[in-house]
Amino acid sequence: MHLFHYQDNQLYCEQAKVDEIAQDVDTPFYLYSQGTILDHYKKLDTALADIWHLICYSLKSNSNMAVCKTLAKQGSGADVVSGGELFRALRAGISAEKIVFAGVGKTDSEISYALKSDIFIFNVESMSEAHAINRIAGKLGKKAKIALRINPDVDADTHKHITTGKKENKFGLAIDNALDYYKEAGSLPNLIVSGVHAHIGSQIVTTDPYVKSIGKLTNLVYKLRDAGIEIETLNIGGGLGIIYKEETPSTARDFANAVLPLIKPTGCKLIMEPGRFIIGNAGIMVTKVVYIKKTDAKTFVIVDAGMNDLIRPALYNSYHAISPVNIESSEEMVVDVVGPICESADCFAKERSISKVNEGDLLAIFSAGAYGFVMSSNYNSRPRIPEVMVKDDKHYIVRQRETYEDLITGESVPEDIV
């Protein structure tokens, strides 16, 4: 469900006309529906109501401060993977007691920052990391609560670049050796070993991979308790899929019905780390048709957004629905929708049938709320585009468009090298 809809062939975000927002903001830009964000969060929160749970929104999916603040007001926690994301979460008002710190390469400075901030728990990816956290916690006179990230060797049945729970992936610790890892971590004086964590991938559209993973994790919980290692929390990660094209992902209720019967008997507190599920379909990217170029082989619709603004199609060959903001013709045209970047990969759609458009028309690229702006860059020295949020019938610029001056901020040319 999302609150982007057509009325009289004109695209609205909630009650705001998208073309009027474009007149104010100029293109390209990201546009988020606050109502959609809230709806998705509340659906998951309600579905999990039968068990103690903490939803830790995954900042990697979209870390805009207005998005984070919206969720903080709902009581959401945060899943962070860097010092920068921790800074954003805290600045947005997310309680440190609801923050989990994940990621395979935490630095000493990031660990120290998290300990000083009194975060809830670290998801530990390796024994080297466990020793590092123990060392730094000792220096700071603190005890660090940790969960070991377990790799359950479960195929998430998703794109190879976003599956994370197979034994050949870089993430987590092998489940077959988990008891030894827990014993080693438990011997470190500055660690409190209290959780089990797993994250098997992203854009998972069925419950089967979760059921397989959680089945292995709950068995591990019982095994650890038999060995005298008390486990308080079970973090099952995120990865819930959304509709990009024709997927039929599990609803929040279906997901809860599948996994809660496995988790409840453990008595563990449940932690989840959703990102795409909450923000993915809550955002679009709006771009303008600059040129229509016809060749013997193709018709190219050249737009003012590029792969530096939305890299998912180039990186994952991912599908995003594309439609005119104002549908003015019943005719269809088969086109490649491409950007201005000097790369052949700068393509949002190939051989796509869309409603006929002309130069100057606006296009909406849907399902762009997750892994859109956060993965954007200044490639080709292009300023990053603004982010806009709609609440009811009003829109707010929640990140300004960068300027050319912003592109060189922080750069210098020492006299000695020229």
SULMO-V88965 format. One record per backbone hydrogen bond with DSSP energy under -0.5 kcal/mol. NH is the residue of the N-H (numbers start at 1). CO is the residue of the C=O. If there is no record, write none. Layout:
nh=NH co=CO
nh=NH co=CO
//
This chain:
nh=5 co=3
nh=5 co=12
nh=7 co=10
nh=10 co=7
nh=11 co=325
nh=12 co=5
nh=13 co=16
nh=14 co=3
nh=14 co=12
nh=15 co=392
nh=16 co=13
nh=18 co=11
nh=21 co=17
nh=22 co=18
nh=23 co=19
nh=24 co=20
nh=25 co=21
nh=26 co=22
nh=28 co=286
nh=29 co=286
nh=30 co=386
nh=31 co=284
nh=32 co=388
nh=33 co=282
nh=34 co=32
nh=34 co=390
nh=37 co=33
nh=38 co=34
nh=39 co=35
nh=40 co=36
nh=41 co=37
nh=42 co=38
nh=43 co=39
nh=44 co=40
nh=45 co=41
nh=46 co=42
nh=47 co=43
nh=48 co=44
nh=49 co=46
nh=51 co=48
nh=54 co=270
nh=56 co=54
nh=56 co=272
nh=57 co=55
nh=57 co=77
nh=58 co=274
nh=59 co=57
nh=59 co=79
nh=61 co=58
nh=62 co=58
nh=68 co=64
nh=69 co=65
nh=70 co=66
nh=71 co=67
nh=72 co=68
nh=73 co=69
nh=74 co=71
nh=75 co=72
nh=76 co=71
nh=77 co=55
nh=78 co=98
nh=79 co=57
nh=80 co=78
nh=80 co=100
nh=86 co=82
nh=87 co=83
nh=88 co=84
nh=89 co=85
nh=90 co=86
nh=91 co=87
nh=92 co=88
nh=93 co=90
nh=94 co=89
nh=98 co=95
nh=99 co=96
nh=100 co=78
nh=100 co=98
nh=101 co=121
nh=102 co=80
nh=102 co=100
nh=106 co=103
nh=111 co=107
nh=112 co=108
nh=113 co=109
nh=114 co=110
nh=115 co=111
nh=116 co=112
nh=117 co=113
nh=118 co=114
nh=118 co=115
nh=119 co=114
nh=120 co=96
nh=120 co=99
nh=121 co=99
nh=122 co=145
nh=123 co=101
nh=124 co=122
nh=124 co=147
nh=130 co=126
nh=131 co=127
nh=132 co=128
nh=133 co=129
nh=134 co=130
nh=135 co=131
nh=136 co=132
nh=137 co=133
nh=138 co=134
nh=139 co=135
nh=140 co=136
nh=141 co=137
nh=141 co=138
nh=142 co=137
nh=144 co=190
nh=145 co=143
nh=146 co=192
nh=147 co=122
nh=148 co=195
nh=149 co=124
nh=150 co=148
nh=150 co=197
nh=151 co=173
nh=152 co=150
nh=153 co=165
nh=154 co=165
nh=156 co=154
nh=162 co=159
nh=163 co=160
nh=164 co=200
nh=165 co=200
nh=169 co=166
nh=173 co=149
nh=175 co=151
nh=177 co=174
nh=178 co=175
nh=181 co=177
nh=182 co=178
nh=183 co=179
nh=184 co=180
nh=185 co=181
nh=186 co=182
nh=187 co=183
nh=187 co=184
nh=188 co=185
nh=191 co=188
nh=192 co=144
nh=193 co=191
nh=194 co=146
nh=194 co=192
nh=195 co=146
nh=196 co=233
nh=197 co=148
nh=198 co=235
nh=202 co=162
nh=204 co=239
nh=205 co=203
nh=211 co=207
nh=212 co=208
nh=213 co=209
nh=214 co=210
nh=215 co=211
nh=216 co=212
nh=217 co=213
nh=218 co=214
nh=219 co=215
nh=220 co=216
nh=221 co=217
nh=222 co=218
nh=223 co=219
nh=224 co=220
nh=225 co=221
nh=226 co=222
nh=227 co=223
nh=228 co=225
nh=229 co=224
nh=230 co=228
nh=232 co=194
nh=232 co=230
nh=233 co=194
nh=234 co=269
nh=235 co=196
nh=236 co=234
nh=236 co=271
nh=241 co=204
nh=244 co=242
nh=255 co=251
nh=256 co=252
nh=257 co=253
nh=258 co=254
nh=259 co=255
nh=260 co=256
nh=262 co=259
nh=263 co=259
nh=264 co=260
nh=265 co=261
nh=266 co=263
nh=267 co=263
nh=267 co=264
nh=268 co=263
nh=269 co=232
nh=270 co=52
nh=271 co=234
nh=272 co=54
nh=273 co=237
nh=278 co=275
nh=279 co=275
nh=280 co=276
nh=282 co=279
nh=283 co=280
nh=284 co=31
nh=285 co=365
nh=286 co=29
nh=287 co=363
nh=289 co=361
nh=290 co=288
nh=290 co=302
nh=291 co=302
nh=293 co=300
nh=294 co=292
nh=295 co=298
nh=300 co=293
nh=301 co=299
nh=301 co=336
nh=302 co=291
nh=302 co=300
nh=303 co=301
nh=303 co=338
nh=304 co=288
nh=309 co=306
nh=310 co=306
nh=315 co=311
nh=316 co=312
nh=317 co=312
nh=317 co=313
nh=318 co=312
nh=323 co=364
nh=325 co=362
nh=327 co=9
nh=327 co=325
nh=328 co=326
nh=333 co=354
nh=335 co=333
nh=335 co=352
nh=336 co=299
nh=337 co=335
nh=337 co=349
nh=338 co=301
nh=338 co=336
nh=339 co=346
nh=343 co=341
nh=346 co=343
nh=347 co=345
nh=348 co=337
nh=349 co=337
nh=352 co=335
nh=354 co=333
nh=354 co=352
nh=356 co=331
nh=360 co=289
nh=361 co=358
nh=363 co=287
nh=364 co=323
nh=365 co=285
nh=365 co=363
nh=366 co=321
nh=366 co=364
nh=368 co=283
nh=369 co=280
nh=369 co=283
nh=371 co=61
nh=372 co=61
nh=375 co=372
nh=376 co=373
nh=377 co=308
nh=381 co=378
nh=382 co=378
nh=382 co=379
nh=383 co=381
nh=386 co=28
nh=387 co=399
nh=388 co=30
nh=389 co=396
nh=390 co=32
nh=391 co=394
nh=393 co=391
nh=394 co=391
nh=396 co=389
nh=398 co=387
nh=398 co=396
nh=399 co=387
nh=402 co=384
nh=407 co=403
nh=407 co=404
nh=408 co=404
nh=408 co=405
nh=409 co=406
nh=411 co=408
nh=417 co=414
nh=418 co=415
//
